[in-house]
Amino acid sequence: MARTVARVIVDALQELGVRHVFGVVGDALNPLTDAIRTTDGVDWIGCRHEEAAAFAAGAQSQLSGTLGVCMGTVGPGSVHLLNGLYDAAKSRTPVLAICGQVPLAEVGSDYFQEVDNDLLFRDVAVYRATVTSPDQMPRMLESAVRAAVSRGGVAVLTVPGDLGDQEPSEDRAARFALDRPLTRPDDPALARAAELLGAADRVTLLVGRGARDARDEVLRTAETLAAPMVLTLKAKEGFEGDNEFQVGQTGLIGNPAAAHALDSGDALLMLGTDFPYRDWYPKGCKVVQVDTREEHLGRRIPVDVGLTGDVGATLRALLPLLATASDRSHLDDARERFAHWQEGQRRLADPGHERRWTGRLRAALDNRDHEIRPEALAAAVDTHAAEDAVFTSDTGMATVWLSRFVGMRGSRRLIGSYNLGSMANAMPQALGAQLWAPDRQIVAFCGDGGLSMLLGDLMTIRTYRLPVKLVVFDNRRLGMVKLEQEQAGLPEFGTELDNPDFAAVATALGLTGIRVTDPADLDASVRRAFDTPGPVLLDVLTNPQEVAVPGKPTVSQGWGFAIAKVKEILPSHEG
C-alpha cells in the first residue's frame, strides 16, 4: 500500500532525527498529526499558542544545530507562528514550518479562514511553497529542508487539508544530501589581512557566535596578536569561560573595559559577527572581517580586508602568516580594566549593598522599600545553577542582568531573541530546550512583561512535566522601555504593569510557585527552586528603579535621565 502525503512527510522527519513537532492541532493538520501519533520517535508537543510552538522549535534548532519543526493549522494557526519564525530567521537557524490550508478546490475563493501563506511568509522564509498535487512529494519536502539547512533559515511548506490523505503515484523515501562544505578565502586575501594586522600596534578582536566552532583557533589568534577579545552576547557561550583574553561585551549591555579595548585599538579583527550597533564600533582604525556570508562584510563598519569563509578554516590558514606580538600592553590594560569593572559588579550584587543618594532626587532613585536588587538575583542564580545549565532570557533588563552576572563556564548554553529582540521568548524557548535535553537543568530569565504575554504555555510545561526553572524579574515594569524613555529625558509612561502574584498563578496551574519579597530570603529561595523536582516558577520582586549603566555613558544620556527624574517627581498635568 502506498504512503500518503502526511506519512511521507512524517517518515522523512523521523529519518532526519526530528524528535519533536510543536504546534496546536487543527482540522487541516489532522492527517499529519495522526501520522505523528503512529510514528515511533517523533512526538507531538501540543502548545497553547503557536507562537510558543515556533519559539520552542527554534530553540531546539539553535541548541542542536539541526532542523526544528513546528506546525500551524489553516489561517490564524499559521499566522500565530509568524513571530517565532521571525526569531528563527533572524537567528539564522533552520526551522521547517508545516502549515495547513483550506481544501485545494477552495484556494483563492476567500474561503473561511483562508490566508495566502505563500504571501504571508514571503519575508521570513528562505523557501515557501504550497503543495498542489500529491505527486510533488517528497520532492517539495526535500527542497524545503535543503533550503532551511543550507541557508540557515525558515522553510514553510503549506499542505491543503484534503491533500494530506492522498497518495503520491511514486512512493519513495526522501533524500536530503545535507553535507555542507567548509570554505576559506584565497591566499592573496589572507596575505593582505596578515600584512594589515602585522602593521598594527594594538589589535582588538570582536568575536561573535559564528566563531563558536573555532574556539581553539580564535584563542591562538588572540595569543599571537596579544589582542583583547570583546564578545557579542551570543559569543558568551563558548568563549567566556576559561579565556584569559576576553573582556566581556560591548553595546548598551556592555562594560567600559570592552568599550575601551575597541576604541583604543588601531586594528579590529571581526570574527563571525554581524554586531549591528554602529555607534559602538571604533572610529579611524583598520578593519579585517571574517564571515561566511559575503553580504555581511562591511555593512556595519567600513572594512579594509573582507575574508569570506568559515572562521576556523580561515584562521587555520591565516595563523602561519601572523608574527607573534611582543608588546602585550594593550591586552594587559584591557584585562586590568575588565577586572576592576567586575569587582564593582560584585559589590552591586551583594544583597546588602545599597546606593546612597541625597537631595531631592533621592525618593525617585533610592531603593527606599529595600526591594531585591536584580543584580543580586542574577548572581544568586549563577551561584546555584548547574555547570551544564541551559539559559534562556527575555529581551530587556532580564538579558542585561544575565549578561553581566551569569558566567557561561563549563558546558553552559545560552539562547535568546538576540537578533529579533522579541518579548515573551524565554519561557517557550526553555520549553523546547528541556525537551531537547531532558537531563539538563533549564533556566529561563523571564521579564514580567514577557512572561505575561504567553502565560498560557505554563500549562504546556505542566502537561509534559518539564522541570524548567522560570526565574521572574518582577519589577512591575517594562524595564528596558522605562530606561530608554528616561535616557531620552522623558518621564516614565505606559511601562507600569499591574502584575498578579505569579507564584500563586503557577501554583494554581500545577507548578511549584515561590515568591520572594525580602532580600534576606533570596539566596535560600533560589537554592530551593533548583533543589525542587519538577517545574518551578520563582517570582522575585525586584527594584524597578535599578539602572544598568552602559559601557560608554554619554553626557546627553546623563542629562536625559536627570531631567526625566525631575519630570517624574513633578505632578503631571491633568485636565
C-alpha positions in Angstrom: 0.0 0.0 0.0 1.4 3.4 -1.0 2.1 6.0 1.7 0.0 9.2 2.0 1.5 12.7 1.7 1.3 13.0 5.5 3.1 9.7 6.0 5.8 10.7 3.5 6.4 13.9 5.5 6.4 12.4 9.0 8.6 9.4 7.9 11.1 11.9 6.4 11.2 13.9 9.7 11.9 10.6 11.6 14.7 9.9 9.2 16.2 13.3 9.8 16.2 12.7 13.5 13.5 15.2 14.4 12.2 14.1 17.8 9.5 16.8 18.5 7.0 18.7 16.4 5.4 21.7 18.2 2.0 23.2 17.4 -1.7 23.4 18.1 -3.9 20.8 16.5 -6.5 21.7 13.8 -8.6 20.1 11.1 -6.2 20.9 8.2 -3.4 19.2 10.2 -5.3 16.1 11.1 -3.6 13.8 8.6 -0.2 15.0 9.8 -0.9 14.8 13.5 -2.4 11.3 13.0 0.8 10.2 11.2 2.8 11.6 14.1 0.6 9.7 16.6 1.5 6.4 14.9 5.3 7.1 14.5 7.9 6.0 17.0 10.5 8.5 17.9 8.5 11.6 16.7 6.4 13.2 19.4 3.7 15.8 19.0 4.0 18.6 21.6 0.7 20.4 21.9 1.3 24.0 22.9 -1.4 26.6 23.9 -0.2 29.2 21.4 1.5 28.6 18.0 4.0 31.5 18.8 5.3 29.4 21.7 5.5 26.4 19.3 7.7 28.3 16.9 9.9 29.6 19.6 10.3 26.1 21.1 11.2 24.7 17.6 13.7 27.5 17.0 15.3 26.9 20.4 15.8 23.2 19.7 17.4 24.1 16.3 19.8 26.6 17.9 20.9 24.2 20.6 21.2 21.1 18.4 22.3 22.7 15.1 19.7 20.6 13.3 16.2 21.1 12.0 13.4 22.3 14.3 9.8 21.7 13.2 6.5 23.4 14.1 3.0 23.3 12.6 0.1 25.7 12.4 -3.3 24.9 11.1 -5.2 26.8 8.4 -5.5 30.6 8.7 -5.0 32.0 12.3 -3.0 29.0 13.4 -0.3 29.7 10.8 -0.4 33.5 11.4 0.4 32.8 15.1 3.6 31.1 14.1 5.0 34.2 12.5 6.8 35.9 15.4 8.6 32.8 16.5 9.6 32.1 12.9 11.0 35.6 12.5 13.1 34.9 15.6 14.4 31.7 13.9 15.1 33.6 10.7 17.0 36.4 12.4 18.9 33.8 14.4 19.8 32.0 11.1 18.7 28.6 12.4 16.9 26.0 10.3 13.2 25.6 11.1 10.6 23.9 9.0 7.0 25.2 9.5 4.3 23.0 8.0 1.1 24.9 7.6 -2.5 23.8 6.9 -4.6 25.3 4.2 -8.2 25.2 3.0 -9.2 22.4 0.6 -7.4 22.8 -2.7 -10.6 23.4 -4.7 -11.4 26.4 -2.4 -8.0 28.1 -2.6 -8.5 31.6 -3.9 -12.2 31.8 -3.1 -11.9 33.8 0.1 -12.9 30.6 2.0 -13.5 30.5 5.7 -10.1 31.1 7.5 -8.2 31.2 4.1 -4.9 33.0 4.3 -2.3 33.2 1.5 0.6 31.5 3.3 3.0 32.0 0.4 2.4 35.7 0.6 2.2 35.8 4.4 5.6 34.1 4.9 7.3 35.8 1.9 9.7 38.0 4.1 10.5 35.4 6.8 11.1 32.3 4.7 14.0 31.3 2.6 11.6 28.8 1.0 7.9 28.7 0.8 5.5 26.7 -1.4 2.1 25.2 -1.3 1.6 21.5 -2.2 -1.0 21.3 -5.0 -0.5 17.7 -6.0 0.4 14.6 -4.1 3.0 13.8 -6.8 5.0 16.8 -5.6 6.1 14.6 -2.7 8.7 14.0 -1.5 10.5 16.4 -3.9 8.9 19.5 -2.5 9.7 18.5 1.1 13.4 17.8 0.1 13.7 21.3 -1.4 12.2 22.9 1.8 14.5 21.1 4.1 17.6 21.7 2.0 16.8 25.4 1.8 16.3 25.7 5.6 19.5 23.8 6.5 21.9 25.1 3.8 20.8 28.7 4.2 20.2 28.7 7.9 16.6 29.9 7.8 12.9 29.1 7.8 11.1 27.0 5.2 7.3 27.0 5.1 5.5 24.1 3.4 1.7 24.6 3.1 -0.4 21.4 2.8 -4.1 21.8 2.0 -6.3 19.8 4.3 -7.6 17.5 1.6 -4.1 16.5 0.3 -2.6 15.0 3.4 -4.5 11.7 3.0 -3.8 11.4 -0.7 -1.1 9.1 -2.1 1.7 10.1 -4.5 1.9 7.9 -7.6 5.6 7.2 -6.8 6.3 6.0 -3.3 10.0 6.7 -2.5 12.0 7.7 0.5 13.1 11.3 0.8 16.8 12.0 0.1 18.2 15.2 1.5 22.1 15.3 1.0 22.7 17.9 3.7 26.5 17.9 3.9 27.9 21.4 4.0 31.4 22.3 2.8 33.9 24.4 4.7 35.2 27.4 2.8 38.2 29.8 3.3 39.5 32.9 1.4 42.2 32.7 -1.3 45.8 33.2 -0.4 46.2 36.8 -1.7 43.3 37.9 0.6 44.9 36.1 3.6 48.2 37.8 2.8 46.6 41.2 2.8 44.9 40.5 6.1 48.2 39.3 7.7 50.0 42.4 6.4 47.4 44.8 7.9 47.3 43.0 11.3 51.1 42.8 11.4 51.4 46.6 10.9 49.1 47.3 13.8 50.4 48.1 17.3 47.1 47.3 19.1 44.7 44.7 17.7 41.3 44.0 19.2 39.1 41.0 18.4 35.3 41.3 18.2 34.0 37.7 18.3 30.5 36.5 17.5 28.6 33.3 17.5 29.8 32.5 14.0 33.2 31.6 15.6 31.8 29.2 18.1 33.1 26.1 16.3 36.6 27.6 16.1 37.4 28.3 19.8 40.9 26.9 19.7 41.8 28.9 16.6 40.3 32.1 18.0 42.3 31.7 21.2 45.5 31.1 19.3 44.9 34.2 17.3 44.3 36.3 20.4 47.6 34.9 21.9 49.5 35.6 18.7 48.3 39.1 18.4 48.2 39.9 22.1 44.7 41.1 21.5 41.9 41.6 24.0 38.7 39.8 22.9 35.4 41.6 23.0 32.4 39.2 22.9 29.0 39.7 21.5 26.2 38.4 23.7 25.8 35.3 21.6 29.5 34.6 21.9 29.3 34.4 25.8 28.5 30.7 25.2 31.8 29.1 24.2 34.2 32.0 24.8 33.5 33.4 28.2 34.7 30.5 30.4 38.5 29.8 30.8 39.5 32.6 28.5 42.3 34.9 29.6 41.7 37.2 26.6 38.0 38.1 26.9 36.9 41.4 28.3 33.1 41.0 28.1 30.5 42.6 25.9 30.1 46.0 24.3 27.0 47.9 23.5 24.3 49.0 25.9 24.6 45.8 27.9 28.4 46.0 27.9 31.2 47.4 30.1 33.8 50.2 30.0 36.7 47.8 29.5 35.3 46.3 26.3 34.4 49.8 25.0 37.9 51.0 25.7 39.5 47.9 24.1 37.7 48.7 20.9 38.2 52.5 20.9 42.0 52.3 21.8 42.9 49.7 19.2 44.3 50.6 15.8 43.1 47.4 14.1 39.9 45.4 14.6 39.6 41.8 13.7 35.9 40.7 13.4 35.3 37.0 13.6 31.9 35.6 12.8 29.9 38.6 14.0 27.4 40.9 12.4 27.1 43.1 15.6 24.5 45.6 14.5 25.1 48.7 16.7 27.2 51.1 14.6 27.7 53.6 17.4 29.7 51.1 19.4 32.3 50.4 16.7 35.7 52.2 16.9 36.5 55.1 14.7 39.5 55.5 12.5 41.0 52.0 12.8 41.8 49.4 10.2 39.3 46.5 10.0 39.5 42.9 8.9 36.3 40.9 8.9 35.8 37.1 8.5 32.2 35.9 7.8 30.7 33.0 5.8 28.2 35.5 4.3 29.8 37.9 1.8 26.9 40.3 2.1 27.8 40.8 5.8 31.3 42.2 5.0 31.4 45.9 5.6 27.8 46.5 6.3 28.3 47.7 9.9 31.7 49.4 9.6 33.9 50.0 6.5 36.2 47.0 6.0 39.8 47.2 4.7 40.1 43.4 4.1 37.0 41.2 3.9 37.5 37.5 4.2 34.6 35.2 3.1 34.9 31.8 4.8 34.4 29.8 7.9 36.2 31.3 10.9 38.0 28.1 11.8 39.2 27.3 8.2 40.2 30.9 7.7 42.2 31.3 10.9 44.0 28.0 10.3 45.2 29.4 7.0 45.9 32.9 8.5 47.8 32.0 11.7 51.0 30.8 9.9 51.2 34.2 8.3 51.0 36.2 11.6 54.0 37.3 13.6 53.8 37.0 17.3 53.3 40.3 19.0 56.0 41.3 21.6 54.0 44.1 23.2 51.2 42.9 25.4 50.3 46.3 27.0 47.0 46.7 25.0 45.8 43.3 26.2 47.1 43.8 29.8 45.4 47.2 30.1 42.1 45.8 28.8 42.1 42.9 31.2 43.0 45.2 34.1 40.1 47.5 33.3 37.8 44.4 33.0 38.9 43.0 36.4 38.2 46.4 38.0 34.7 46.6 36.5 34.0 43.0 37.6 34.9 43.9 41.1 32.4 46.8 41.0 29.7 44.5 39.7 30.3 42.0 42.5 29.7 44.8 45.0 26.4 45.6 43.3 25.4 42.0 43.5 25.9 42.0 47.3 22.3 41.7 48.7 23.3 44.2 51.5 24.7 46.8 49.1 22.6 50.0 48.9 23.4 53.1 47.0 23.1 56.3 49.0 21.5 59.3 47.4 21.0 62.8 48.8 18.9 65.7 47.7 15.6 66.0 46.1 16.0 63.0 43.7 16.6 60.5 46.5 12.9 59.5 46.7 12.9 58.6 42.9 16.2 56.9 42.8 16.7 55.2 46.1 15.7 51.7 46.9 13.6 53.0 49.8 11.5 49.9 50.2 14.6 47.7 50.3 13.4 45.7 47.3 15.6 43.0 45.9 18.3 44.1 43.6 18.1 42.3 40.2 21.9 42.1 40.2 21.7 40.0 43.4 19.1 37.7 41.9 21.2 37.1 38.8 24.3 36.5 40.9 22.4 34.0 43.1 21.2 32.1 40.1 24.8 32.0 38.7 26.0 30.5 42.0 23.3 27.8 42.3 22.7 26.8 38.7 24.4 23.7 37.3 27.6 23.9 35.4 25.8 22.4 32.3 22.7 24.5 32.7 21.0 25.9 29.6 19.9 29.5 30.0 17.2 31.4 28.0 16.5 35.1 28.6 13.7 37.5 27.7 14.6 40.6 25.8 15.1 43.6 28.0 16.6 44.0 31.5 16.5 40.3 32.2 19.1 39.9 29.5 21.2 42.7 30.9 21.4 41.1 34.3 22.2 37.7 32.8 24.9 39.1 30.6 26.6 40.8 33.5 26.2 38.3 36.3 25.9 34.8 34.8 29.0 33.2 33.6 29.0 30.8 30.7 31.5 28.4 32.3 31.6 24.7 32.0 29.2 23.4 29.3 26.6 26.0 29.9 24.5 27.1 26.9 22.7 30.4 26.2 19.9 31.4 23.7 17.5 34.3 23.5 15.9 36.5 21.0 19.1 38.4 20.5 18.6 39.4 16.8 14.8 39.9 16.6 14.5 41.2 20.2 11.1 39.8 20.7 9.3 39.8 24.1 8.0 36.5 25.5 10.7 34.2 24.2 12.4 32.9 27.3 9.7 30.6 28.6 8.8 28.9 25.3 12.5 28.6 24.4 13.0 26.9 27.8 10.2 24.5 26.9 11.9 23.4 23.7 15.3 23.3 25.4 14.0 21.0 28.2 12.6 18.5 25.7 15.9 18.6 23.7 17.9 17.9 26.9 15.6 16.2 29.4 18.5 15.5 31.9 19.9 19.1 31.9 18.9 22.0 34.0 17.0 24.6 32.0 16.8 28.2 33.5 14.7 30.9 32.0 15.4 34.5 32.9 11.8 35.9 32.4 10.7 39.5 32.4 7.4 40.0 34.0 6.1 41.6 30.8 7.4 38.9 28.5 6.1 36.0 30.7 2.6 37.6 30.8 2.3 37.5 27.0 2.4 33.7 26.7 1.4 32.8 30.2 -0.9 30.1 29.0 2.0 27.9 27.9 2.9 27.3 31.6 0.2 24.7 31.2 2.3 23.1 28.4 5.2 22.9 30.9 2.8 21.2 33.4 1.3 18.8 30.8 4.6 17.5 29.8 6.1 17.6 33.3 9.1 19.6 32.1 11.3 20.5 35.1 12.2 24.0 33.8 13.1 26.7 36.3 11.5 30.1 35.5 13.1 33.0 37.2 10.9 36.1 37.0 12.4 39.5 37.4 9.2 41.0 38.7 9.8 44.8 38.7 6.2 45.6 37.7 7.7 47.4 34.7 8.7 47.2 31.0 12.1 47.9 32.4 14.1 48.5 29.2 11.5 50.8 27.8 11.5 52.7 31.0 15.2 53.1 30.8 15.1 54.2 27.2 12.4 56.8 28.0 14.4 58.2 30.9 17.7 58.4 29.0 15.9 60.4 26.3 14.7 62.9 29.0 11.1 61.6 29.0 9.2 60.7 32.2 8.3 57.0 32.5 4.9 56.5 30.8 2.9 53.4 29.9 5.5 51.0 31.3 3.9 50.1 34.6 2.4 46.6 34.9 -0.4 45.5 37.2 1.0 42.1 37.9 -0.6 39.2 39.7 1.2 37.1 42.2 3.0 35.0 39.5 3.9 32.3 42.1 0.3 31.9 43.0 -0.7 31.7 39.3 1.9 29.0 38.8 0.7 27.1 41.9 -2.9 27.2 40.5 -1.7 25.8 37.2 0.1 22.8 38.9 3.7 24.2 39.1 5.7 24.9 42.2 5.5 28.7 42.8 7.9 30.5 45.1 7.5 34.3 45.8 10.4 36.3 47.2 9.9 39.8 48.6 12.7 40.1 51.2 16.4 40.3 50.2 17.2 38.2 53.2 15.3 35.3 51.7 16.8 35.5 48.3 19.7 33.0 48.4 17.7 30.3 50.2 14.8 30.7 47.8 17.0 30.4 44.7 18.6 27.3 46.2 15.2 25.9 47.0 14.0 26.5 43.4 16.8 24.5 42.0 16.5 21.7 44.6 12.8 21.3 44.0 11.9 18.5 41.5 9.7 19.4 38.5 8.8 22.8 37.1 9.3 25.8 39.4 8.4 29.5 38.9 10.5 31.8 41.1 8.7 35.2 41.3 11.2 37.7 42.7 10.0 41.3 43.4 13.0 43.4 42.2 13.7 47.1 42.5 12.1 48.9 39.4 14.4 51.9 39.8 17.6 49.9 39.3 19.7 51.3 36.4 22.1 49.4 34.1 24.8 51.9 33.1 26.1 51.3 29.6 29.8 50.8 28.8 30.1 54.3 27.4 27.5 56.5 29.1 27.1 59.8 27.3 26.6 63.3 28.8 23.3 63.5 26.9 22.1 60.2 28.5 23.0 61.5 32.0 21.2 64.8 31.5 18.2 63.0 30.0 18.0 60.7 33.0 18.2 63.6 35.4 15.5 65.6 33.5 13.3 62.5 33.4 13.5 62.0 37.1 12.6 65.6 37.8 9.6 65.3 35.5 8.5 62.1 37.3 8.6 63.8 40.6 6.6 66.8 39.4 2.8 66.2 39.3 1.6 65.6 35.7 -0.9 67.9 34.1 -4.4 66.6 34.5 -7.1 68.3 32.9 
